[in-house]
């Protein structure tokens, strides 16, 4: 058979590639651990971080990468200032490896469900607002209809959820596609706009003013999500557009529980999703010591979507919950 050679070099070493038989990678010794490594390298961009994620030493991770390059007969990664980046060959292998690992995970899930007689399991992630307004009602409906189903939920920021989806840790997510990620990696169905509000403790001095404007918020203490998160950027943009100084006395946390605790025990102000605020402020527990602060401006965050990974099929249990959430969103839009 005629061989076709392509030259590729790294660190001054030329590496040649040739065409393979269909099973040549397996015959050359490619293993599942190699597939896990190339996917983890793509996700983390650093050999040390990938080694930590896989619970192996950095020298072991480097040896594994060398083994893969020897098996593939081509360079799979390049060193850059902040770590490593996959070559086109490495990216192609990582893409296929991710699908193989996902299919194995789904096979394991299906076998376990058949063995135990359960109705299946679903892994999803959501930002706060749709978690309350869409996911909870859909869960109630699906568990009543299919009592054996197991649902696993992660509530986080869009940046984290999108990466978890690409890493095949979720079947689908409800959030926004981060600006820094390639939108072609996803399939998105827009289903709603997140409204936000400000919460304070009962008895807060600002409540005496009735409706509060931006200038009334100058010099106050705040509890924000970490810098760069969508809701925080939106509030900061509102201040900047109005020419009002940005808050300076800030506690940063991604924990909603800690946010509410700080608000209830201090005079701090916190922006949170309106659906969550209405839920929290209506409880009879200590969380009910918080209330919504009336304001004369609107906080509307970028629309969120039902998002799946392109070219990845969902298991039946996940498709069922996906459809119920989609129907719930349409019902809310109609009202």
C-alpha positions as CSV (number, residue, x, y, z in Angstrom):
1,X,0.0,0.0,0.0
2,X,1.3,3.4,-0.9
3,X,2.1,5.6,2.1
4,X,1.4,9.3,2.3
5,X,3.7,11.3,4.6
6,X,3.1,14.7,6.1
7,X,5.8,16.5,8.1
8,X,5.1,18.1,11.5
9,X,7.6,19.4,13.9
10,X,7.8,20.5,17.5
11,X,10.9,21.4,19.6
12,X,13.0,21.0,16.4
13,X,12.0,17.4,15.9
14,X,10.3,16.4,12.7
15,X,7.5,13.8,13.0
16,X,6.0,12.0,10.1
17,X,2.4,10.8,9.7
18,X,1.1,8.1,7.4
19,X,-2.2,6.6,6.6
20,X,-3.5,3.8,8.9
21,X,-5.6,0.7,8.7
22,X,-9.0,1.1,10.4
23,X,-7.7,-0.7,13.5
24,X,-4.1,0.6,13.4
25,X,-4.4,2.8,16.5
26,X,-5.7,-0.1,18.6
27,X,-3.1,-2.5,17.2
28,X,-0.4,0.1,18.1
29,X,-1.6,0.1,21.7
30,X,-4.1,2.9,22.0
31,X,-6.0,2.5,25.3
32,X,-9.0,4.1,27.1
33,X,-6.6,5.9,29.4
34,X,-5.0,7.5,26.4
35,X,-8.5,8.7,25.3
36,X,-9.2,10.1,28.8
37,X,-5.9,11.9,28.7
38,X,-6.3,13.7,25.3
39,X,-9.8,14.8,26.3
40,X,-8.6,16.1,29.7
41,X,-5.7,17.9,28.0
42,X,-8.1,19.7,25.7
43,X,-10.4,20.7,28.6
44,X,-7.6,22.0,30.9
45,X,-4.9,23.2,28.5
46,X,-2.1,22.2,31.0
47,X,-0.4,18.9,31.6
48,X,-0.2,19.5,35.3
49,X,-4.0,20.3,35.5
50,X,-4.8,17.2,33.4
51,X,-2.7,15.0,35.6
52,X,-4.4,16.3,38.7
53,X,-7.8,15.7,37.2
54,X,-6.9,12.1,36.3
55,X,-5.2,11.6,39.7
56,X,-1.9,10.7,38.2
57,X,1.6,12.3,38.5
58,X,2.7,14.9,35.9
59,X,5.6,12.7,34.6
60,X,3.1,9.9,34.1
61,X,0.8,12.3,32.1
62,X,3.8,13.4,30.0
63,X,4.7,9.7,29.3
64,X,1.1,9.0,28.3
65,X,1.2,11.9,25.8
66,X,4.4,10.6,24.4
67,X,2.9,7.1,24.0
68,X,0.0,8.6,22.1
69,X,2.2,10.5,19.8
70,X,4.2,7.4,19.1
71,X,1.1,5.4,18.4
72,X,-0.4,8.1,16.2
73,X,3.0,8.9,14.6
74,X,2.3,12.6,14.8
75,X,2.5,15.5,17.2
76,X,-0.8,15.9,19.2
77,X,0.0,19.0,21.1
78,X,2.2,22.1,21.2
79,X,3.6,24.0,24.1
80,X,2.5,27.6,24.6
81,X,3.3,30.2,27.2
82,X,0.4,29.2,29.5
83,X,0.4,25.4,28.9
84,X,-0.3,23.3,25.9
85,X,-2.7,23.4,22.9
86,X,-3.8,20.5,20.7
87,X,-2.6,20.3,17.1
88,X,-5.2,19.7,14.4
89,X,-4.3,16.0,14.8
90,X,-4.8,16.1,18.6
91,X,-8.1,18.0,18.2
92,X,-9.4,15.3,15.8
93,X,-8.4,12.5,18.2
94,X,-9.9,14.4,21.2
95,X,-13.2,14.9,19.3
96,X,-13.5,11.1,18.6
97,X,-12.3,10.2,22.0
98,X,-14.9,12.3,23.7
99,X,-17.6,10.5,21.7
100,X,-16.2,7.1,22.6
101,X,-16.1,7.9,26.3
102,X,-19.6,9.3,26.2
103,X,-20.9,6.2,24.5
104,X,-19.2,4.0,27.1
105,X,-20.7,6.1,29.9
106,X,-24.2,5.8,28.4
107,X,-23.7,2.0,28.0
108,X,-22.8,1.8,31.6
109,X,-25.9,3.9,32.6
110,X,-28.2,1.7,30.4
111,X,-26.9,-1.6,31.8
112,X,-27.2,-0.3,35.4
113,X,-30.8,0.9,34.7
114,X,-31.7,-2.5,33.2
115,X,-30.1,-4.3,36.1
116,X,-31.9,-2.3,38.8
117,X,-35.2,-1.8,37.0
118,X,-35.0,2.0,37.3
119,X,-36.5,4.3,34.8
120,X,-33.2,6.0,33.8
121,X,-31.1,8.9,35.0
122,X,-30.7,12.5,33.7
123,X,-27.8,14.9,34.2
124,X,-28.6,18.6,33.7
125,X,-27.4,22.0,34.7
126,X,-29.1,25.3,34.9
127,X,-28.6,28.9,35.9
128,X,-30.8,30.0,38.8
129,X,-33.9,31.5,37.2
130,X,-34.9,28.6,35.0
131,X,-33.9,26.1,37.7
132,X,-36.7,27.5,39.8
133,X,-39.3,28.4,37.2
134,X,-38.8,25.5,34.7
135,X,-36.9,22.6,36.1
136,X,-38.7,22.2,39.4
137,X,-42.2,22.0,37.8
138,X,-40.9,19.7,35.1
139,X,-39.3,17.4,37.7
140,X,-42.6,17.2,39.6
141,X,-44.4,16.2,36.4
142,X,-41.8,13.7,35.2
143,X,-41.4,12.0,38.6
144,X,-45.2,11.6,38.9
145,X,-45.4,10.0,35.5
146,X,-42.2,8.0,35.6
147,X,-41.5,7.4,39.3
148,X,-38.3,5.4,38.7
149,X,-36.4,8.2,37.0
150,X,-33.3,9.7,38.8
151,X,-32.5,13.4,38.2
152,X,-29.1,15.0,38.9
153,X,-29.0,18.8,38.8
154,X,-26.2,21.3,39.0
155,X,-27.0,25.0,39.4
156,X,-24.1,27.1,38.3
157,X,-23.0,30.0,36.0
158,X,-23.2,29.6,32.2
159,X,-19.4,29.5,31.9
160,X,-19.1,26.4,34.1
161,X,-22.2,24.6,32.8
162,X,-21.2,25.0,29.1
163,X,-17.8,23.3,29.8
164,X,-19.4,20.6,31.9
165,X,-21.7,19.9,28.9
166,X,-18.7,19.7,26.5
167,X,-17.0,17.3,29.0
168,X,-20.1,15.1,28.7
169,X,-21.0,15.5,32.4
170,X,-24.5,16.8,31.5
171,X,-27.1,15.6,29.0
172,X,-28.3,19.2,28.5
173,X,-28.1,22.6,30.2
174,X,-30.3,25.7,30.5
175,X,-28.1,28.8,30.3
176,X,-26.3,31.0,27.7
177,X,-23.5,30.0,25.5
178,X,-20.4,31.9,26.8
179,X,-18.8,34.3,24.4
180,X,-15.4,32.6,24.5
181,X,-16.7,29.2,23.3
182,X,-17.5,28.2,19.7
183,X,-21.3,28.3,19.3
184,X,-21.0,25.6,16.6
185,X,-20.3,23.1,19.4
186,X,-23.9,23.5,20.6
187,X,-27.5,23.3,19.6
188,X,-29.5,26.0,21.4
189,X,-33.3,26.7,21.7
190,X,-34.0,30.1,23.3
191,X,-36.8,29.7,25.9
192,X,-36.8,32.8,28.2
193,X,-35.3,36.0,29.5
194,X,-34.0,36.1,33.1
195,X,-35.3,39.0,35.2
196,X,-33.3,40.0,38.2
197,X,-33.8,42.3,41.2
198,X,-32.1,43.5,44.3
199,X,-32.6,42.1,47.8
200,X,-32.0,43.5,51.2
201,X,-32.8,42.6,54.8
202,X,-36.1,43.5,56.3
203,X,-35.7,46.8,58.1
204,X,-33.0,48.0,55.7
205,X,-32.7,51.9,55.7
206,X,-33.4,52.0,51.9
207,X,-36.9,50.5,52.4
208,X,-38.0,53.8,54.0
209,X,-37.4,55.6,50.7
210,X,-40.1,53.6,48.9
211,X,-38.8,53.2,45.3
212,X,-35.0,53.5,45.1
213,X,-33.0,54.9,42.2
214,X,-29.4,54.3,41.2
215,X,-28.0,57.3,43.1
216,X,-29.5,56.0,46.3
217,X,-27.2,53.0,46.0
218,X,-23.9,54.9,45.9
219,X,-21.5,54.0,48.7
220,X,-23.6,50.9,49.8
221,X,-22.2,47.5,50.6
222,X,-22.9,44.8,48.1
223,X,-22.8,41.0,47.6
224,X,-22.0,40.0,44.0
225,X,-21.3,36.9,42.0
226,X,-17.6,36.6,41.0
227,X,-16.3,39.2,38.5
228,X,-17.1,38.5,34.9
229,X,-20.4,36.6,35.6
230,X,-23.4,37.7,33.5
231,X,-25.6,39.2,36.2
232,X,-22.8,41.1,37.8
233,X,-21.7,42.5,34.4
234,X,-25.3,43.6,33.7
235,X,-25.6,45.5,37.0
236,X,-22.2,47.1,36.4
237,X,-23.3,48.1,32.9
238,X,-26.4,49.8,34.4
239,X,-24.3,51.8,36.8
240,X,-21.8,52.8,34.0
241,X,-24.5,53.8,31.5
242,X,-26.1,56.1,34.1
243,X,-22.8,57.6,35.1
244,X,-23.1,56.4,38.6
245,X,-19.9,55.2,40.5
246,X,-19.5,51.4,40.6
247,X,-19.9,49.7,44.0
248,X,-16.6,49.4,45.9
249,X,-17.5,47.6,49.2
250,X,-18.1,44.1,47.8
251,X,-18.3,40.5,49.0
252,X,-17.8,38.1,46.1
253,X,-19.4,34.7,46.2
254,X,-21.1,32.2,43.9
255,X,-23.1,30.7,46.8
256,X,-26.7,31.8,46.9
257,X,-27.0,30.6,50.5
258,X,-24.0,32.7,51.6
259,X,-25.4,35.7,49.6
260,X,-28.7,35.5,51.5
261,X,-27.0,35.0,54.8
262,X,-24.8,38.2,54.4
263,X,-27.8,40.2,53.2
264,X,-29.9,39.1,56.3
265,X,-27.1,39.9,58.8
266,X,-25.8,43.2,57.3
267,X,-27.0,46.2,55.3
268,X,-25.6,44.8,52.1
269,X,-27.5,44.7,48.8
270,X,-27.4,41.7,46.4
271,X,-28.7,41.2,42.8
272,X,-30.2,37.8,42.3
273,X,-32.7,36.2,39.8
274,X,-36.2,37.4,40.4
275,X,-37.6,33.9,40.5
276,X,-35.2,32.9,43.2
277,X,-35.8,36.2,45.1
278,X,-39.6,35.6,45.1
279,X,-39.0,32.0,46.4
280,X,-36.4,33.0,49.1
281,X,-38.2,36.1,50.4
282,X,-41.4,34.2,50.8
283,X,-40.1,31.5,53.1
284,X,-40.9,31.3,56.8
285,X,-37.3,30.5,57.7
286,X,-34.5,33.0,58.4
287,X,-34.1,33.4,54.7
288,X,-37.5,35.1,54.8
289,X,-35.8,38.0,56.6
290,X,-34.7,39.2,53.2
291,X,-37.0,41.1,50.9
292,X,-37.0,42.6,47.4
293,X,-35.9,46.2,47.2
294,X,-38.3,48.4,45.0
295,X,-36.2,50.1,42.3
296,X,-37.0,52.4,39.4
297,X,-34.9,50.6,36.8
298,X,-35.0,47.2,35.3
299,X,-32.5,44.4,35.4
300,X,-33.0,42.1,32.4
301,X,-30.2,39.6,31.7
302,X,-29.4,38.0,28.3
303,X,-31.9,35.3,27.2
304,X,-31.2,31.7,28.2
305,X,-31.7,28.6,26.1
306,X,-32.1,24.9,26.3
307,X,-28.6,23.7,25.1
308,X,-27.3,20.4,24.0
309,X,-24.0,19.3,22.6
310,X,-24.1,19.1,18.8
311,X,-23.9,15.6,17.3
312,X,-24.6,14.0,20.6
313,X,-27.8,12.0,21.1
314,X,-29.5,12.3,24.5
315,X,-30.7,9.1,26.3
316,X,-34.5,8.6,26.4
317,X,-34.9,9.8,30.0
318,X,-33.1,13.0,29.3
319,X,-35.1,13.6,26.1
320,X,-38.3,13.2,28.2
321,X,-37.3,15.8,30.7
322,X,-36.0,18.1,28.0
323,X,-39.4,18.0,26.2
324,X,-41.2,18.7,29.5
325,X,-39.1,21.7,30.2
326,X,-39.6,23.0,26.7
327,X,-43.4,22.6,27.1
328,X,-43.2,24.4,30.5
329,X,-41.4,27.3,28.9
330,X,-44.0,27.6,26.2
331,X,-46.8,27.6,28.9
332,X,-45.0,30.4,30.8
333,X,-44.6,32.4,27.6
334,X,-48.3,32.1,26.8
335,X,-49.3,33.5,30.2
